[in-house]
Amino acid sequence: MSWEKVKLIDCCVSIADGDHQPPPKSDSGIPFVTIANIVNNQFDFKNSMFVPESYYEKLDYKRKAKKNDILYSVVGSFGIPVFIKDDKPFVFQRHIAILRPNKKVNARFLYYKMLSRNFYMKADAAAIGAAQRTVSLTSLRNIEIIVPPMETQRRIADVLSAYDDLIENNRKQIKLLEEAAQRLYKEWFVNLRFPGHEHTKIVDGVPEGWDRMPVGSLIGKVDRTKQIPTSEYLPNGKIPVIDQSREFIAGYTNDVQAIVKSKAPIIVFGDHTRILKLVQFPFAKGADGTQLIISASERMPQRLLYCSLMNIDLSNYHYARHFKYLKSEIILLPSKGIADDFEKITDPVFKKIQSCRDQCCWGQEARDRLLPKLMSGEVEV
């Protein structure tokens, strides 16, 4: 059987969107997500708000995501698909469309089709508006795609899923390693059970030979560097672009003049988002609000500074430029011996984190090279 051209609606039981009315807020209940909660084509529920269960129960079934559905951002940052892997309840609004594949298409195949550059270009051509471009449901339903026989769809989805499984496993490993480093930090610098604490005098919560210092007094000046505008991010390229978004790598550039000249590792702080990243490889600085931080004290190695900043809560300032508040926060500055011990113990942890990030990048690049060839039939499986 040959590949067939069909409209997206022909592959779905329904294509709808989220509720058009602002949902009631609740301290607990059902998670409420927005496009900002989409990280690496998955929903991050960590900082989501909540709505009452009664509100969720009254929603039309077409607006309740279930396993094998595909959600797709259609307003503003449009063109981001999310494949739903379980039946966990959550709520979203009209900025996100929900597609329920029918039996004519493999759901994972359809997800990868919507992840392809070709599909994005069709959505981009259909988008309307200037300040906040929107892909209407009518336009989305009428986008044409080509689909192979079901067995070929399944094989394509299996091949691409293998890469995503590799990426996901490495991301989980990164999370565990980050948590291990933070546990050690809290043991030494919050609970003050550092090596030799039994024989160290502690006055007003500060061990002898240590100090309390504002963050701003401990950070140095980063060499001025070129900034890559969001509009110039590439899907692939020689140099990763790091910005304040949730994705660790926001895009790529081929502009070698934009490489940050300060020695790695460098801490990236989101002035608006408050997101912190420890970048251990050459990169280019991303869009507005991306702050670069390096330590100016030999008693505060870069990785220790990163762990210290990760333990600062700036959430009370809400939407603001947060860097000035970060610099005013007080942190413990240990003795050089303790700082060196922490660096020595955590060095293999952070090296393993970087190894996992390299695996993620390799898997994503390999998948993205293969995806258009599989979707066009150029490569057969």
N, C-alpha and C positions, 0 to 999 in steps of 0.2 A: 504494500500500500504506500502511496505517496503522501507527502506533507500537504496539509490542507490550510487554506487561509480562512480564518473565522474572526468574528468580532468577539471582544472580551465577554460581552454579555452572554454569548452562545456557550461559553465555558462555565457559566455560573448559575446557580439556583437563584441568587440575588446579588445585587451590588447596591449597597445603601451607605449611609454615613451615620455618625454619632448624633446624639440629641442636639437640637438647635437652641435649647434653652439652657441658661446657666444652671448647673446642678446645685442642690443644697449642700452645704458643707457639714462635715461631721468630724469629731475627734477620732473616730474609728469606724470600721465598717468595710465598705468595698473600695479598693484603690481607684483613684481617678487619675488618668494619665493624659498627657498632652504630647505634642510632637517633641518637646524638649526632653521627654522621658525615653525617647528612642536613642539607643546607643548600640552601635555595631549591628543594626538591623534587629535589635531585640528591645523589649521594654525593660527599663530599669525602674523597679518599683521602690527603690530605696528612699527617695525623697518625695514620693507621691502624696497627694492629698487624699481625703476620703469622702465618700458620700454614704448616706444611710442605706441599709440593705433594702428598706421599703421602696426607695427610689429605683434601685436596680431591678427589683422584682416587677415594677410596672413598665419597664422598657419593652418595646417590641422585640420579638425574638431575633429579628434581622439585625438588631443593634447589640446583641449579646454575643461576644466572640466565643467561639468554641474551637476545639482541636481541629487542625487542618484548614481553618479560615486564614485569609490573608488580609492584613490591614495595610493601608496605603495612604501616606500623607498627601493631601490635595490642596492645602492652603499654605502660602508662604514658602516654607521649606518643603515643597512638594516633591514627590518622586521617590519616597523612601518606603520600601515594602518590609513588612514584618510577618514572618510565618509563625502561626500560633501552634505551639507544641503540646499544650494541655488545655484542660477545661477550667483553669483558674479564673474566677469572675473578676472583671474590672470594667471601668466605665471610661468612655472617651466622648469627645464632642464632634461637631460637624467638620472640623479641620482634618479628620481622618475618615477615610472610606473603609468599608468592610466588604470583602468579597467572599462568598461561599461557593467554592468550586462544585460543579456537578460531576456526574459519573463519566462525562466525556473527556475529562482531563485529569492527569495526576496532579494533586494539589502542590506537591513540592516542585514539580516541573513548572507549574504556572508561577510559583514564587520566583524561581530563577529566571523565568522569562521576563517577569516584571523588574527584576534586578538588573537586567541587561541594559547596556548603553543604548541599544536600538529602541527599547521600549521607552526609556527616559526621553529620548529625542522626540518621540511621538507625543508623549505627555507634554513636553515643553512646547511643541508646536500648537497644542490644543489649549494651553494655558492662556487665560485672559487677565487683564488688570495690569497695573503698573507698580504701585507701592507694595501690594500684597497679591502676587499672581496666584490664580486659582484654576485648578482643573475641575470643571463641573462634572457631576455624576453622569450627565448625558454624554459628554465628551469621552469620559473614561469608558463607559459602556461600549462606545462605538470604535474604540481603538482596535485596529486589526492586527492580528498576530498569525504566525504560521505554526501549526502543531503537527507533529509526526504521529504515527500509530501509537496506541497506548503503551505497548511493550517498549518501544523506543523512548517514550517519555520517561518511563520508570528507570530505564538504564541510565539515561542522561541525569536524572535526579539523583540516582545512587552515586554516580561518579562525582558530581559536584558536592553532594552531602558529605562524602568522605573527606574532602578538603575542609569543609565547615566543621566537621567533628574534630579534626586535628587542631584547627584554630580555637575552637571552644575548649578543648582539653588544656591547651596551653594557657588560655585566659584564666581558667580555673586554677591552674598551677601558680600563675602570677598572683592571684588573689590570696592564695594560701601563704605564699612566700612573703607578701607584703604584710599580712597579718602576723606572721612569725616575727618579722623585724619590729613591728609595733608592740608586740607583747614584750619583747626584750627591752625596748625603750621604756615602756611603762614600769617594768620591774626595776630598772636601774634609776630612772629619772623622775618617776612619779611616786612609786613606793619606796624609793631610795634604798633598795637592796642591791647595790652595786658591789663589785668585788672589793673586799676590805671595809665594808660599811660597819662591821662590828667594832672596828678599831678607829672609826672616824667620828670626831665630835661634830654634832649637828646643832646649829644655833638658828632659831626662827625658821626652821625648814630648809636651811642652806648648809650643806656639808662644808667642813673646813677646807679652804683652798678653792672653793667654788664661788660663783657670783650669780646674782640675778641681774639680767641685762635686757634692755628693750631690743627687739629684733632689729630695728633700724640701725642700732650701733654696731651690729655684728655683720652686716652685709656690705659687700663692696660694689664698686661701679662696674657694670658690664659694658664692654666696648659697644659703641653705637653700631647698630646693624640695620640693614634694610628690612622693611616689613612687607610681607606678601599680602595684598588685598584678597579677601575671600573670593572675589570674582575671578581671580587669577589662579586659584587652586586647580591643580590637575589631578585626574583620577589615578594616574601613574606617572612616575618620573624618577630622576636620579636622587633628589634630595627630599626627605620628609619635611612637611610643614607642621609645626606644633603650635597650637593656639589654645584658647581658654575653653574650648568645647569639651564635651564628655569623651569623645573619641580620642584615644591617645595620639594617633596620627590623623590630622584633619584632611590632609591632601598631600600633594607633591608639587615640586617646582624643578625646573632644570637650570635655574639661575644660580650659578656657583658663587656669584658676588653676594648672595643673600645668606650664605652659611654663617651662622653665629661664630664669631672668632674666639670667644672665651673658651677655656678648656673645659671639657666635660668631666664629671656630670654637672648639669645645670638644672636648677629648679625653675619650673614654669608655674606662674600663679595667675589665675583668672581674676582680673580686677572686678569683673561683674559676677562671674560664676562661682568664685572662691575655690575653684578646682586647682589642685596641686599635682604636678607631674615631675618625676625625677628623670631627666633625659640623659642617657648615657651614650649617645651617639651623635654624630654631626647632623645638624638640622637647620632649617630656616624658621624665622619667627613669623607667626601668623598675624591675623587681623588685630584691630584695635582692642585694647584691654588685656593684651598678653604681656605680662611682666616677667622679666628674667632676673633670677636671684642667684648670687654666688656669695659664699662666706668670705669674710675678711679676717677671720680669726683662726689661728692654728689650733685653738682649743675647741673649735666648732667645725669639724670636718663637714663636707657637703652633705653626706648621707645622714649624719646626726642632725644637721640643720633641717633637712627634709622631714625626718621623723618628729622633730620638735614642732615644726609648723603644722604637721598633720594632726597634732593634738590641740590646736587652737580652734576655738569655736567662734566664728564670726557671723553666725546665722541671725543674731539679733539686729544686725544693721540692715537687713532686708536688701532691697535693690539700691545699690550705691557703688561708688568707687571704693573698694575695700582695701587697697594696698596701703593707704595711709593708716588705716586701723590696724592692719597686720604689723606694720613697723612699730606701732606703739605698744604692742603686746610684750609682756615680760616673760622671759624664759630662763631656764637654768643654764649657766655656762660652767661646765665641769672642769676639773683639773685636766691638764694635757694627758696625763697618764690614763685616766678613765676614758677620755675622748679617743685616744689611740686604741685602747682595748676594745671599745665599741666598734670602731672602724674595722679592726682586725677580724672580729667575730662576725660582723654582718657583711664583710666583703664577699664571701662565697654566696651568700643569699642574694645580694644584688647582682652578682654576675650570672647566677641562675635565672633571675628575673629577665635580664637582658637576653640570655639565650632563648628563653621562652618567647620574648617579643620578636626575636629574629625568626623563630619558627612560625609565628603568627603572620609576619610580613611575607615570608616565603609562601605559606599556604594561600594567603589572599591573592598574591600576585599570580601564582600558578592557576588558581581558580578563575581569576579575572581574565587571564590570557585564554583559557580554554572555553570559558562560558560562551562568547560570541560565536566561536567555531562550532560548538555543539548545537547552539540554537539555530544556526543557519544551515546545518547539515553538512558543513565543510568537513567536519570530523565525525566519523561514524562510530557508534558503540554497539 
